[in-house]
Amino acid sequence: MKREKTVLILFLIILAVFLFFFSNQKSNASQDIVREIQIIDQREVALTEIEEIIQEESIVIFGDEKNELYKDLVSFLEKKNYPYTKYLVSDSEFLNKLDSYKKEYGFSLGMSKNFRYYPIIFIKEKAFSGFNSIIQKQIEEELKQ
């Protein structure tokens, strides 16, 4: 009789431990799902913000004010009175915004196919890396459409 009680108590303890760990795993899984949903929501918000900027401004540029190609681009845009939004390397949101745009556009035209040269320019459905007379003509053609 004493042995049966001991076995029963051990069984109940094992059952309680099992239930504790099982319920803990479920709550961890649900927390993971909530985190994943929040990450997806943040990405959707970032993409929505990009789409709004693209619609509001026809040109978005990323660069460094000290870069000569950036200076040439800004001079060209201002002479033509083209509205643009700029993100400078000194901006706290620079890398996050640039990464979002890169993911949205996928590749760049111009001096590099993979966004290697600044300034990086986003116009409508095209992206350009670097700036020169050829890219300037492509920008003008894109804006005429």
Secondary structure as a PSIPRED ss2 file (coil, helix, strand):
# PSIPRED VFORMAT (PSIPRED V4.0)

   1 M C   1.000  0.000  0.000
   2 K H   0.000  1.000  0.000
   3 R H   0.000  1.000  0.000
   4 E H   0.000  1.000  0.000
   5 K H   0.000  1.000  0.000
   6 T H   0.000  1.000  0.000
   7 V H   0.000  1.000  0.000
   8 L H   0.000  1.000  0.000
   9 I H   0.000  1.000  0.000
  10 L H   0.000  1.000  0.000
  11 F H   0.000  1.000  0.000
  12 L H   0.000  1.000  0.000
  13 I H   0.000  1.000  0.000
  14 I H   0.000  1.000  0.000
  15 L H   0.000  1.000  0.000
  16 A H   0.000  1.000  0.000
  17 V H   0.000  1.000  0.000
  18 F H   0.000  1.000  0.000
  19 L H   0.000  1.000  0.000
  20 F H   0.000  1.000  0.000
  21 F H   0.000  1.000  0.000
  22 F H   0.000  1.000  0.000
  23 S H   0.000  1.000  0.000
  24 N H   0.000  1.000  0.000
  25 Q H   0.000  1.000  0.000
  26 K H   0.000  1.000  0.000
  27 S H   0.000  1.000  0.000
  28 N H   0.000  1.000  0.000
  29 A H   0.000  1.000  0.000
  30 S H   0.000  1.000  0.000
  31 Q H   0.000  1.000  0.000
  32 D H   0.000  1.000  0.000
  33 I H   0.000  1.000  0.000
  34 V H   0.000  1.000  0.000
  35 R H   0.000  1.000  0.000
  36 E H   0.000  1.000  0.000
  37 I H   0.000  1.000  0.000
  38 Q H   0.000  1.000  0.000
  39 I H   0.000  1.000  0.000
  40 I H   0.000  1.000  0.000
  41 D H   0.000  1.000  0.000
  42 Q H   0.000  1.000  0.000
  43 R H   0.000  1.000  0.000
  44 E H   0.000  1.000  0.000
  45 V H   0.000  1.000  0.000
  46 A H   0.000  1.000  0.000
  47 L H   0.000  1.000  0.000
  48 T H   0.000  1.000  0.000
  49 E H   0.000  1.000  0.000
  50 I H   0.000  1.000  0.000
  51 E H   0.000  1.000  0.000
  52 E H   0.000  1.000  0.000
  53 I H   0.000  1.000  0.000
  54 I H   0.000  1.000  0.000
  55 Q H   0.000  1.000  0.000
  56 E H   0.000  1.000  0.000
  57 E C   1.000  0.000  0.000
  58 S C   1.000  0.000  0.000
  59 I E   0.000  0.000  1.000
  60 V E   0.000  0.000  1.000
  61 I E   0.000  0.000  1.000
  62 F E   0.000  0.000  1.000
  63 G E   0.000  0.000  1.000
  64 D C   1.000  0.000  0.000
  65 E C   1.000  0.000  0.000
  66 K C   1.000  0.000  0.000
  67 N C   1.000  0.000  0.000
  68 E H   0.000  1.000  0.000
  69 L H   0.000  1.000  0.000
  70 Y H   0.000  1.000  0.000
  71 K H   0.000  1.000  0.000
  72 D H   0.000  1.000  0.000
  73 L H   0.000  1.000  0.000
  74 V H   0.000  1.000  0.000
  75 S H   0.000  1.000  0.000
  76 F H   0.000  1.000  0.000
  77 L H   0.000  1.000  0.000
  78 E H   0.000  1.000  0.000
  79 K H   0.000  1.000  0.000
  80 K C   1.000  0.000  0.000
  81 N C   1.000  0.000  0.000
  82 Y C   1.000  0.000  0.000
  83 P C   1.000  0.000  0.000
  84 Y C   1.000  0.000  0.000
  85 T E   0.000  0.000  1.000
  86 K E   0.000  0.000  1.000
  87 Y E   0.000  0.000  1.000
  88 L E   0.000  0.000  1.000
  89 V C   1.000  0.000  0.000
  90 S C   1.000  0.000  0.000
  91 D C   1.000  0.000  0.000
  92 S C   1.000  0.000  0.000
  93 E C   1.000  0.000  0.000
  94 F H   0.000  1.000  0.000
  95 L H   0.000  1.000  0.000
  96 N H   0.000  1.000  0.000
  97 K H   0.000  1.000  0.000
  98 L H   0.000  1.000  0.000
  99 D H   0.000  1.000  0.000
 100 S H   0.000  1.000  0.000
 101 Y H   0.000  1.000  0.000
 102 K H   0.000  1.000  0.000
 103 K H   0.000  1.000  0.000
 104 E H   0.000  1.000  0.000
 105 Y H   0.000  1.000  0.000
 106 G C   1.000  0.000  0.000
 107 F C   1.000  0.000  0.000
 108 S C   1.000  0.000  0.000
 109 L E   0.000  0.000  1.000
 110 G E   0.000  0.000  1.000
 111 M C   1.000  0.000  0.000
 112 S C   1.000  0.000  0.000
 113 K C   1.000  0.000  0.000
 114 N C   1.000  0.000  0.000
 115 F C   1.000  0.000  0.000
 116 R C   1.000  0.000  0.000
 117 Y C   1.000  0.000  0.000
 118 Y C   1.000  0.000  0.000
 119 P C   1.000  0.000  0.000
 120 I E   0.000  0.000  1.000
 121 I E   0.000  0.000  1.000
 122 F E   0.000  0.000  1.000
 123 I E   0.000  0.000  1.000
 124 K C   1.000  0.000  0.000
 125 E C   1.000  0.000  0.000
 126 K E   0.000  0.000  1.000
 127 A E   0.000  0.000  1.000
 128 F E   0.000  0.000  1.000
 129 S E   0.000  0.000  1.000
 130 G C   1.000  0.000  0.000
 131 F C   1.000  0.000  0.000
 132 N C   1.000  0.000  0.000
 133 S H   0.000  1.000  0.000
 134 I H   0.000  1.000  0.000
 135 I H   0.000  1.000  0.000
 136 Q H   0.000  1.000  0.000
 137 K H   0.000  1.000  0.000
 138 Q H   0.000  1.000  0.000
 139 I H   0.000  1.000  0.000
 140 E H   0.000  1.000  0.000
 141 E H   0.000  1.000  0.000
 142 E H   0.000  1.000  0.000
 143 L H   0.000  1.000  0.000
 144 K H   0.000  1.000  0.000
 145 Q C   1.000  0.000  0.000
